[in-house]
Amino acid sequence: MSIRKVVVAVVAAAVIALAGCATIPRSGPVHVGENVRGQDNGFGPVDYLPSGPLKGATQKEILRGFIDAAVSPQNGYAVAQEFLTPKFATTWNPDASVTVDTSTDRTQTTIDATHVMLSVTPVAFVDADGNYRRSESSTPLKQPYTFQKVKNEWRISKAPNGVVIDSPRFTDVFSAHALYFFSPDFAYLVPDERWFPARPTSIQTRVVKALLAGPAKWLEGAVVSAFPQGSALTADSVPVDSGNAQVPLNNAASGAPGLTLQRMKLQLTQSLTDVTSVTGVTITIGGVERSITALAGSGPIQDPPVDPNPLVIKDGKFGFLSGNSIASVSDISDKVLALAPSAVTLSADHQTAAVLSAHGVYDVRASVDAPKLVDSRPGVIAPSLDNDGFVWTVPAASPKAIQVAGAEGAPTPIAAGWPGASSIQSIAVSRDGTRLAALVQADGHAHVMAAGIIRSSSGVPAHLGEPVDFGVVPGSDVRSLTWLDELSVAALSTAAQGEVAIETQVLGGELSHGTGPEGGRVLAGGSGAAPLYWVLSTDQSLQIPRGTGWQQKADAVTLLGTQLGRP
């Protein structure tokens, strides 16, 4: 199970436990419905069954009732619409956005006889396309509401589009779904996390519509879709028949070759994986059902795994630690050791390494005798590497001055538009080569940011897409960013009191907090079953998570390297 699913499942379980202790809103009770196996997290969405407006309710009671009722998307937010005037109910758009708030800090202020201002403290936002972003500020957000009497009862006649949901209930009524696209060479499947109401009339319809609309803006150009331009549903729903999602497409793909159709089906199948009612996909194009076989061979790689053994330097040897022995990397290990490295990233095929030494960053290749110095700028941080063999470097004090260097030619500048960046602590290219994640200092805080990598037709990095700020990472000293899986990155941080923490950020989802080992200083991501990461401590002990604590795996480890995969 990926770290993304683990985090969502744990949060959902905690929320369900808390739901039984919830107080009853004055606008009417909120009931917890039956627990059915869920779309995404295995615990199932919770049905909130709110009451409609009470007779004689005040404006503030109507507003509280409306906010509570909007937690339930049942029947197109039918109960929430009862709190609106008939005219406004036809224009209010609950799908425009979601404001996730703390709920405890909500306040209502009466402006005049027909106007009330609601103040909420935002935690996160979800836009109309399902993109989730943590709030950049805890400054209260003000929302105006207008009231008028309908048959002598107060109703809301004007309000912001979208809904407000408190954070404990958000993961009950919304669920995360990864839409899948391809790397430009179709070698990898790449996820794009979205959030949709967990129990609308047809969650599969929302997923398919979002997939056909294309990737999130920050991934445009970095990933591709197999669906021909103009592809769209010919009906407003995707029915499920005996587990098969029936996807009716227009004629845009009528002339598509078999390989394109296979890739289209794969995108649909993978994107609908978390919809429990769906076990297969049937595509019709222009009303004609297509018989589409699975991709031949192994197909594209999803969530590339790494070696279960950590990549280290121990007892003067560089390679993979298994028990007490080190398995060296052929034609790489000796060259790396000769550079007296402080950081190493190894490619998936084990043929290239990016190495930071006292003199700068080196490109080390199994096929080349001498390592090549590719960046000697002062203050350069630990480099990253992609599976096309390009070494990525940047100085800590110049966060936008990224360079990439290939096997041949001079390093090429890749401008990075990290918003508000003053310095940069860490960079990491995703294992599928489509995204660059970074730990960036901005406004006095460490932020997790990411940008899509746009390449030329020959696979050479050309520029970065528009970056996204996924939010602040708590801690006074944040460093050592690493990819855990296809959607999650983690950062090692130290609090002012010295406690070590590991913060996991789902790109397009939530931040989760975990306790790190004492003295932890370097973090490297694993894959598959636990451990999902390794930590190197200041006493040169290599630590792995076990149960609720940490266990030493080895001592006298002087370096912990990063892996991009395994051959």
C-alpha positions as CSV (number, residue, x, y, z in Angstrom):
1,M,0.0,0.0,0.0
2,S,1.4,3.4,-0.9
3,I,2.1,6.0,1.8
4,R,-0.7,8.1,0.3
5,K,-3.3,5.4,1.0
6,V,-1.8,4.7,4.5
7,V,-2.2,8.3,5.5
8,V,-5.7,8.7,4.2
9,A,-6.8,5.4,5.9
10,V,-5.4,6.4,9.2
11,V,-6.9,9.9,9.1
12,A,-10.3,8.4,8.1
13,A,-10.2,5.9,10.9
14,A,-9.6,8.7,13.4
15,V,-12.3,10.8,12.0
16,I,-14.9,8.0,12.3
17,A,-13.9,7.5,15.9
18,L,-14.4,11.2,16.6
19,A,-17.7,11.4,14.8
20,G,-19.5,9.5,17.6
21,C,-18.5,12.2,20.0
22,A,-19.7,15.1,17.9
23,T,-22.1,17.6,19.3
24,I,-25.4,18.2,17.8
25,P,-25.7,21.5,15.8
26,R,-28.6,23.8,16.8
27,S,-29.9,23.8,13.3
28,G,-30.6,20.1,13.4
29,P,-28.9,16.8,14.1
30,V,-26.2,15.2,11.9
31,H,-26.5,11.4,11.8
32,V,-23.7,9.1,10.9
33,G,-25.0,6.6,8.4
34,E,-23.9,3.0,7.7
35,N,-20.2,2.3,7.2
36,V,-19.8,0.9,3.7
37,R,-16.4,-0.1,2.2
38,G,-15.1,3.1,0.7
39,Q,-13.9,4.5,-2.6
40,D,-10.4,5.1,-1.6
41,N,-9.4,4.4,2.0
42,G,-11.0,1.0,2.7
43,F,-13.1,2.4,5.6
44,G,-15.8,3.9,3.5
45,P,-17.4,7.3,3.2
46,V,-19.7,8.4,6.1
47,D,-23.2,9.5,5.2
48,Y,-24.1,12.7,7.0
49,L,-27.8,13.1,7.0
50,P,-28.5,16.7,8.0
51,S,-31.9,18.2,8.8
52,G,-33.5,21.0,6.8
53,P,-34.3,24.5,8.2
54,L,-36.4,24.7,11.4
55,K,-39.5,26.8,11.5
56,G,-38.8,30.3,12.9
57,A,-35.0,29.9,12.7
58,T,-32.9,33.1,13.0
59,Q,-30.5,34.2,10.3
60,K,-27.6,32.8,12.2
61,E,-29.3,29.5,12.8
62,I,-30.1,29.3,9.0
63,L,-26.5,30.0,8.2
64,R,-25.2,27.4,10.7
65,G,-27.7,24.9,9.3
66,F,-26.7,25.6,5.7
67,I,-23.0,25.1,6.4
68,D,-23.8,21.8,8.2
69,A,-26.1,20.7,5.4
70,A,-23.5,21.5,2.7
71,V,-21.3,18.7,4.3
72,S,-23.6,16.2,2.6
73,P,-23.4,16.0,-1.2
74,Q,-26.4,13.6,-1.3
75,N,-28.8,14.2,-4.2
76,G,-26.9,17.2,-5.4
77,Y,-26.7,19.0,-2.0
78,A,-30.5,18.8,-1.9
79,V,-30.8,19.5,1.9
80,A,-28.4,22.5,1.7
81,Q,-30.6,24.0,-1.0
82,E,-33.6,24.1,1.3
83,F,-31.8,26.9,3.2
84,L,-31.7,29.0,0.0
85,T,-34.3,31.1,-1.7
86,P,-35.9,29.2,-4.6
87,K,-34.3,31.6,-7.1
88,F,-30.8,31.4,-5.6
89,A,-31.0,27.6,-5.2
90,T,-31.0,27.3,-9.0
91,T,-27.7,29.3,-9.4
92,W,-25.7,28.4,-6.3
93,N,-22.8,26.1,-7.4
94,P,-21.6,23.8,-4.6
95,D,-19.0,22.3,-6.8
96,A,-17.1,25.5,-7.4
97,S,-14.8,25.1,-4.5
98,V,-14.3,23.6,-1.0
99,T,-13.0,25.6,1.9
100,V,-11.7,23.2,4.6
101,D,-11.6,25.0,8.0
102,T,-11.0,24.4,11.7
103,S,-14.8,24.9,12.5
104,T,-13.9,25.9,16.1
105,D,-12.9,29.4,14.9
106,R,-16.1,30.1,12.9
107,T,-17.7,33.4,13.8
108,Q,-20.8,35.2,12.5
109,T,-21.1,39.0,12.5
110,T,-24.4,40.7,11.8
111,I,-23.8,43.6,9.3
112,D,-27.3,44.9,9.1
113,A,-30.9,43.6,8.9
114,T,-30.3,41.3,5.9
115,H,-26.5,40.7,5.9
116,V,-24.2,38.4,7.9
117,M,-20.5,38.0,7.6
118,L,-19.1,34.5,8.3
119,S,-15.4,34.3,9.3
120,V,-13.6,30.9,9.0
121,T,-10.0,29.9,9.5
122,P,-8.9,28.0,6.4
123,V,-6.9,24.8,6.5
124,A,-7.0,23.9,2.8
125,F,-8.9,24.6,-0.4
126,V,-10.2,22.3,-3.2
127,D,-11.0,23.9,-6.6
128,A,-13.6,23.0,-9.1
129,D,-11.2,20.5,-10.7
130,G,-10.5,18.7,-7.5
131,N,-7.1,20.1,-6.9
132,Y,-6.3,20.2,-3.1
133,R,-4.0,22.9,-1.7
134,R,-3.1,23.6,1.9
135,S,-3.8,27.1,3.0
136,E,-0.8,29.4,2.9
137,S,-2.2,31.5,5.8
138,S,-4.2,31.1,8.9
139,T,-5.7,34.6,8.5
140,P,-9.5,34.3,8.8
141,L,-11.4,34.2,5.5
142,K,-14.5,36.3,5.4
143,Q,-17.6,35.2,3.4
144,P,-20.7,37.5,3.1
145,Y,-24.3,36.1,3.1
146,T,-27.5,37.9,2.3
147,F,-30.9,36.9,3.6
148,Q,-34.6,37.5,2.7
149,K,-37.9,36.2,3.9
150,V,-39.7,33.4,2.0
151,K,-43.2,32.8,3.3
152,N,-42.1,34.6,6.5
153,E,-39.0,32.3,7.0
154,W,-35.5,33.5,6.6
155,R,-33.6,32.0,3.6
156,I,-30.2,32.8,2.1
157,S,-30.5,34.8,-1.1
158,K,-26.9,35.4,-1.9
159,A,-23.7,33.4,-0.8
160,P,-20.3,32.5,-2.2
161,N,-20.3,29.5,-4.5
162,G,-18.7,26.3,-3.0
163,V,-19.0,24.7,0.4
164,V,-17.3,25.0,3.8
165,I,-16.4,21.8,5.6
166,D,-14.5,21.3,8.8
167,S,-11.2,19.4,8.5
168,P,-12.3,16.4,10.7
169,R,-15.2,15.6,8.4
170,F,-13.5,16.5,5.1
171,T,-12.0,13.0,4.6
172,D,-15.3,11.5,5.4
173,V,-17.2,13.2,2.6
174,F,-14.4,13.7,0.1
175,S,-12.0,11.1,-1.2
176,A,-8.7,11.2,-3.0
177,H,-8.4,9.7,-6.5
178,A,-5.3,9.6,-8.6
179,L,-5.8,10.3,-12.3
180,Y,-3.2,8.7,-14.4
181,F,-1.3,10.2,-17.3
182,F,1.9,9.1,-19.1
183,S,5.4,10.4,-19.2
184,P,6.0,11.9,-22.7
185,D,7.8,8.7,-23.8
186,F,5.0,6.5,-22.4
187,A,7.5,4.6,-20.3
188,Y,5.8,5.6,-17.0
189,L,2.3,6.1,-15.5
190,V,2.2,9.4,-13.6
191,P,-0.5,10.2,-11.0
192,D,-2.4,13.5,-10.6
193,E,-4.2,13.6,-7.2
194,R,-7.7,15.0,-7.1
195,W,-10.5,15.1,-4.5
196,F,-14.1,14.5,-5.2
197,P,-17.3,14.1,-3.1
198,A,-17.1,10.5,-1.9
199,R,-20.7,9.7,-2.3
200,P,-22.2,11.7,-5.2
201,T,-24.6,10.1,-7.7
202,S,-21.6,8.8,-9.7
203,I,-18.0,9.2,-8.6
204,Q,-16.8,7.4,-11.6
205,T,-18.3,10.0,-13.8
206,R,-16.4,12.7,-12.0
207,V,-13.1,10.8,-12.3
208,V,-13.6,10.1,-16.1
209,K,-14.6,13.7,-16.8
210,A,-11.5,15.0,-15.0
211,L,-9.3,12.6,-16.8
212,L,-10.6,13.7,-20.2
213,A,-10.1,17.3,-19.2
214,G,-6.4,16.7,-18.9
215,P,-3.7,17.1,-16.2
216,A,-3.5,19.8,-13.5
217,K,-2.0,23.0,-14.7
218,W,1.3,22.4,-13.0
219,L,1.7,19.1,-14.9
220,E,0.9,20.4,-18.3
221,G,3.7,19.7,-20.7
222,A,5.4,17.3,-18.3
223,V,2.8,14.5,-18.9
224,V,0.7,13.4,-21.8
225,S,-2.7,11.7,-22.3
226,A,-3.5,9.0,-24.8
227,F,-6.9,10.5,-25.4
228,P,-7.0,12.5,-28.7
229,Q,-7.7,16.2,-28.4
230,G,-11.5,16.8,-28.2
231,S,-12.3,13.5,-26.5
232,A,-15.4,13.8,-24.4
233,L,-18.3,11.8,-23.0
234,T,-21.4,11.6,-25.1
235,A,-23.6,11.3,-22.0
236,D,-23.5,12.9,-18.6
237,S,-22.8,9.7,-16.7
238,V,-20.6,6.7,-16.7
239,P,-22.8,3.8,-15.7
240,V,-21.4,0.7,-14.1
241,D,-22.8,-2.7,-15.3
242,S,-21.7,-5.8,-13.4
243,G,-18.5,-4.0,-12.3
244,N,-17.8,-2.7,-15.8
245,A,-17.6,1.1,-16.2
246,Q,-19.3,2.0,-19.5
247,V,-17.4,4.9,-21.0
248,P,-19.3,6.5,-24.0
249,L,-16.9,8.6,-26.0
250,N,-17.5,10.8,-29.0
251,N,-15.8,10.3,-32.4
252,A,-12.5,12.1,-31.5
253,A,-10.8,8.7,-31.1
254,S,-12.6,6.9,-34.0
255,G,-9.5,6.7,-36.1
256,A,-7.1,6.0,-33.2
257,P,-4.7,3.0,-33.7
258,G,-4.8,0.0,-31.5
259,L,-1.9,1.1,-29.3
260,T,-3.6,4.4,-28.5
261,L,-6.8,2.6,-27.6
262,Q,-4.9,0.3,-25.3
263,R,-3.3,3.3,-23.6
264,M,-6.6,5.0,-23.2
265,K,-8.1,2.0,-21.5
266,L,-5.1,1.7,-19.2
267,Q,-5.5,5.4,-18.2
268,L,-9.2,4.8,-17.4
269,T,-8.6,1.5,-15.6
270,Q,-5.9,2.9,-13.3
271,S,-7.7,6.1,-12.6
272,L,-10.9,4.2,-11.6
273,T,-8.9,1.8,-9.3
274,D,-10.1,3.5,-6.1
275,V,-13.8,3.3,-7.1
276,T,-14.9,0.1,-5.5
277,S,-17.9,-0.5,-7.7
278,V,-15.6,-0.6,-10.8
279,T,-13.7,-3.8,-11.7
280,G,-13.3,-3.2,-15.5
281,V,-13.8,-0.6,-18.3
282,T,-15.7,-0.8,-21.6
283,I,-15.2,1.9,-24.1
284,T,-17.6,2.9,-26.8
285,I,-16.6,5.4,-29.5
286,G,-19.4,7.0,-31.5
287,G,-21.8,4.4,-30.1
288,V,-19.7,1.4,-31.1
289,E,-18.3,-0.8,-28.4
290,R,-14.5,-1.4,-28.9
291,S,-12.8,-4.6,-28.0
292,I,-9.5,-3.5,-26.6
293,T,-6.8,-5.9,-25.4
294,A,-4.4,-5.2,-22.6
295,L,-1.0,-3.7,-23.5
296,A,1.5,-6.3,-24.6
297,G,4.5,-7.0,-22.5
298,S,5.1,-5.3,-19.2
299,G,3.6,-1.9,-20.3
300,P,4.5,1.4,-18.6
301,I,6.0,1.4,-15.1
302,Q,3.9,2.6,-12.3
303,D,5.5,3.8,-9.0
304,P,9.1,2.5,-9.7
305,P,10.4,0.4,-6.8
306,V,13.9,0.7,-5.4
307,D,16.2,-1.9,-4.0
308,P,15.0,-3.0,-0.5
309,N,18.6,-2.6,0.7
310,P,19.8,0.9,1.5
311,L,22.6,2.5,-0.6
312,V,25.4,3.5,1.8
313,I,29.1,4.0,2.5
314,K,30.2,1.7,5.3
315,D,33.6,0.5,6.3
316,G,35.1,2.3,3.3
317,K,32.8,0.5,0.8
318,F,30.0,1.9,-1.3
319,G,27.0,-0.2,-2.3
320,F,23.9,-1.9,-1.1
321,L,23.8,-2.9,2.6
322,S,22.5,-6.4,3.1
323,G,23.0,-7.7,6.7
324,N,26.6,-6.8,7.5
325,S,27.9,-6.9,3.9
326,I,28.1,-4.4,1.1
327,A,27.2,-5.3,-2.5
328,S,29.2,-2.9,-4.6
329,V,27.8,-1.3,-7.8
330,S,29.8,-2.6,-10.8
331,D,32.0,0.1,-12.4
332,I,30.5,2.8,-10.1
333,S,31.5,2.1,-6.5
334,D,35.2,2.7,-6.7
335,K,34.8,5.9,-8.7
336,V,32.3,7.2,-6.2
337,L,34.6,6.4,-3.2
338,A,37.5,8.2,-4.9
339,L,35.6,11.4,-4.8
340,A,35.1,11.3,-1.0
341,P,31.4,12.1,-1.4
342,S,29.0,13.8,0.9
343,A,25.9,12.9,-1.2
344,V,25.1,10.3,-3.9
345,T,22.1,9.6,-6.1
346,L,22.2,6.4,-8.2
347,S,20.1,5.9,-11.4
348,A,17.6,3.0,-11.7
349,D,19.9,1.1,-14.1
350,H,22.9,1.6,-11.8
351,Q,24.9,3.0,-14.7
352,T,25.1,6.7,-13.5
353,A,25.6,8.5,-10.3
354,A,25.4,12.1,-9.3
355,V,28.0,12.8,-6.6
356,L,28.6,15.8,-4.4
357,S,32.2,16.2,-3.2
358,A,34.3,19.0,-1.7
359,H,35.0,20.3,-5.2
360,G,31.4,20.3,-6.6
361,V,29.1,17.9,-8.3
362,Y,30.4,15.0,-10.5
363,D,28.7,12.9,-13.1
364,V,29.9,9.3,-12.6
365,R,29.2,6.7,-15.3
366,A,30.0,3.1,-15.5
367,S,30.9,3.5,-19.2
368,V,33.4,6.3,-18.6
369,D,36.7,6.0,-16.8
370,A,36.9,9.4,-15.2
371,P,34.1,11.2,-13.4
372,K,33.1,14.5,-14.9
373,L,32.9,17.7,-12.9
374,V,29.6,19.3,-14.0
375,D,29.1,22.0,-11.3
376,S,31.8,23.7,-9.3
377,R,29.7,26.7,-8.2
378,P,30.2,27.5,-4.5
379,G,27.5,26.3,-2.1
380,V,25.9,23.7,-4.4
381,I,23.6,21.4,-2.6
382,A,23.2,17.6,-2.9
383,P,22.4,16.9,-6.6
384,S,19.5,15.0,-8.1
385,L,19.5,12.7,-11.1
386,D,16.9,11.5,-13.6
387,N,16.7,8.2,-15.4
388,D,17.7,9.9,-18.7
389,G,21.1,10.5,-17.2
390,F,20.8,14.2,-16.5
391,V,22.4,15.6,-13.3
392,W,20.4,18.4,-11.6
393,T,22.3,21.0,-9.5
394,V,21.6,24.3,-7.7
395,P,23.5,26.4,-5.1
396,A,21.7,26.9,-1.8
397,A,21.8,30.7,-2.0
398,S,20.5,30.8,-5.6
399,P,17.4,28.7,-5.6
400,K,16.4,29.7,-9.2
401,A,19.8,28.9,-10.8
402,I,19.2,25.2,-11.6
403,Q,21.5,23.6,-14.1
404,V,21.2,20.2,-15.8
405,A,24.1,18.3,-17.3
406,G,24.0,15.3,-19.6
407,A,26.7,12.9,-20.7
408,E,27.8,15.4,-23.4
409,G,28.0,19.1,-23.6
410,A,28.1,21.9,-21.1
411,P,25.6,22.3,-18.3
412,T,22.3,24.0,-19.3
413,P,20.5,26.5,-17.1
414,I,16.9,25.6,-16.2
415,A,15.1,28.6,-14.8
416,A,13.0,27.8,-11.7
417,G,10.3,30.2,-10.7
418,W,10.0,29.1,-7.0
419,P,7.7,31.9,-5.6
420,G,9.3,34.0,-2.9
421,A,12.3,31.8,-2.7
422,S,15.3,33.0,-0.7
423,S,17.3,29.8,-0.5
424,I,16.9,26.1,-1.3
425,Q,17.8,23.1,0.9
426,S,17.0,20.1,-1.3
427,I,15.9,19.0,-4.7
428,A,14.7,15.6,-6.0
429,V,13.5,14.4,-9.4
430,S,10.6,11.9,-9.2
431,R,11.5,8.4,-10.1
432,D,9.4,8.7,-13.3
433,G,11.4,11.8,-14.4
434,T,8.4,14.1,-14.8
435,R,8.5,16.2,-11.6
436,L,11.0,18.1,-9.6
437,A,10.3,18.5,-5.9
438,A,12.2,21.0,-3.8
439,L,12.5,22.3,-0.2
440,V,12.5,26.0,-0.6
441,Q,12.9,28.8,2.0
442,A,10.3,31.5,1.5
443,D,9.0,34.1,4.0
444,G,11.2,32.5,6.7
445,H,9.7,29.1,6.4
446,A,10.5,25.9,4.5
447,H,8.0,25.0,1.8
448,V,7.5,21.9,-0.3
449,M,7.3,23.0,-3.9
450,A,7.1,21.1,-7.1
451,A,7.2,21.7,-10.9
452,G,6.7,19.6,-14.0
453,I,9.8,18.9,-16.1
454,I,9.2,19.8,-19.7
455,R,11.5,18.0,-22.1
456,S,12.4,18.3,-25.8
457,S,11.3,15.5,-28.2
458,S,14.7,13.8,-27.5
459,G,14.1,13.8,-23.7
460,V,16.5,16.7,-22.9
461,P,15.1,18.9,-20.0
462,A,14.1,22.2,-21.5
463,H,12.4,24.1,-18.7
464,L,10.2,23.7,-15.7
465,G,6.5,24.3,-15.6
466,E,4.7,26.7,-13.3
467,P,5.6,25.6,-9.8
468,V,3.1,24.8,-7.1
469,D,3.6,25.6,-3.4
470,F,2.2,22.6,-1.5
471,G,2.7,24.2,1.9
472,V,4.9,24.9,4.8
473,V,6.9,22.2,6.6
474,P,7.0,22.8,10.3
475,G,10.4,22.8,12.1
476,S,13.3,25.2,12.7
477,D,15.7,23.1,10.6
478,V,14.1,21.3,7.6
479,R,16.3,19.4,5.1
480,S,16.8,16.2,3.2
481,L,13.8,15.9,0.9
482,T,13.1,12.5,-0.7
483,W,10.5,10.8,-2.8
484,L,8.6,8.0,-0.9
485,D,6.3,6.8,-3.7
486,E,4.7,8.1,-6.9
487,L,2.7,10.8,-5.0
488,S,4.5,11.5,-1.7
489,V,7.7,13.2,-0.6
490,A,9.1,13.4,2.9
491,A,11.3,15.9,4.6
492,L,13.4,15.5,7.8
493,S,13.0,18.4,10.2
494,T,14.3,19.3,13.7
495,A,12.3,21.4,16.1
496,A,13.9,24.1,18.3
497,Q,14.0,21.7,21.2
498,G,15.9,19.1,19.1
499,E,13.2,16.7,18.4
500,V,13.4,15.1,14.9
501,A,10.3,14.7,12.8
502,I,9.5,13.3,9.4
503,E,6.9,15.3,7.5
504,T,5.2,13.5,4.6
505,Q,3.5,15.6,1.9
506,V,1.2,14.1,-0.6
507,L,1.4,16.2,-3.8
508,G,-2.2,17.2,-4.1
509,G,-3.1,16.1,-0.6
510,E,-2.4,16.5,3.1
511,L,0.7,16.8,5.3
512,S,1.2,14.1,7.9
513,H,3.6,14.2,10.9
514,G,5.8,11.4,12.1
515,T,8.5,11.2,14.8
516,G,12.1,10.7,13.5
517,P,15.0,9.0,15.3
518,E,17.2,11.0,17.7
519,G,20.0,12.8,15.8
520,G,18.5,12.1,12.3
521,R,20.1,14.2,9.6
522,V,19.7,12.4,6.2
523,L,16.6,10.8,4.8
524,A,16.3,8.4,1.9
525,G,13.1,6.9,0.5
526,G,12.4,3.2,0.0
527,S,9.4,1.6,-1.5
528,G,6.9,-1.3,-1.0
529,A,6.5,-2.8,2.4
530,A,8.0,-1.0,5.5
531,P,10.5,0.6,5.8
532,L,9.3,3.3,3.5
533,Y,12.5,5.3,4.3
534,W,15.9,5.1,6.0
535,V,17.4,7.7,8.3
536,L,21.1,8.3,8.9
537,S,21.8,9.9,12.3
538,T,24.7,12.1,13.5
539,D,26.2,9.1,15.4
540,Q,26.5,7.3,12.0
541,S,23.8,4.8,12.9
542,L,21.4,3.8,10.1
543,Q,17.8,3.8,11.5
544,I,14.7,2.2,10.2
545,P,11.1,2.5,11.5
546,R,9.8,-0.5,13.4
547,G,6.4,-0.5,15.0
548,T,6.0,2.8,16.9
549,G,9.7,3.5,17.2
550,W,13.0,3.3,15.4
551,Q,15.6,0.5,15.3
552,Q,19.3,0.6,14.4
553,K,20.0,-1.4,11.2
554,A,23.8,-0.6,11.1
555,D,26.5,1.5,12.6
556,A,29.5,3.2,11.2
557,V,27.5,4.4,8.1
558,T,29.1,7.5,6.8
559,L,26.7,8.2,3.9
560,L,23.2,7.3,2.9
561,G,22.5,7.5,-0.8
562,T,19.3,8.0,-2.9
563,Q,18.0,5.4,-5.4
564,L,15.9,6.1,-8.4
565,G,14.9,2.5,-8.9
566,R,16.4,-0.9,-9.6
567,P,17.3,-2.7,-12.8
